């Protein structure tokens, strides 16, 4: 929590004060990491194909 977050009025709440259901805190992070890895590998594959076309 940042220092500025503590200066809220009584009626205001934090916008990012979300709690995951049933304690599934790590599941979203793992899923996002897997998607990112898949995207990175796809981009690397596309770059590799382009380099192979240009080289040969």
N, C-alpha and C positions, 0 to 999 in steps of 0.2 A: 504494500500500500504506500502510496506516495504521501509526502507531507501535506500537500494541498488538499488531499481527499478528506482530511479531518476537519476542514473548515466549512463543512456543509451546514445548512440550516436544518432545523428539526424536521421539516417537511420533505427535504430532498433526500434522495437515495442515490447510491452509485449506479451508473448505467451498466456496468459490467459485473454486477454482483449476482451472477448466475451460478447455480449449483447443479452439477450433473445428477440425473436420476439414478437411484440405486447404487451410488458410489462408483460409477463408471468413469472415473476421472482419467485414467490412463488409456482407455480404449480409443478416444478421439485422437489423441496424440499419436498413437501407434498407427491408426488408419491414415492419418494425414502424412505420416512419415513414409508409409508404403506407397501412397499415391505419388508423393514427391519423387521417390526412388524410381517409380515406373516412368514418370515424365522425363526425368533426367536420362534414363537409359534410352528412351525413345528419341530424344533429341540427339544423343550421342550416336545412335544408329543412323539417323538421318544425315548428320554431319559426316560420318564415316562413308556412307554411300556417295555423298556429293564429292568428297575428296577422292574416292576411288574413280569416279567418273572423270574427274578433271585430270587425274594422274595418268590414266590409261587412255 
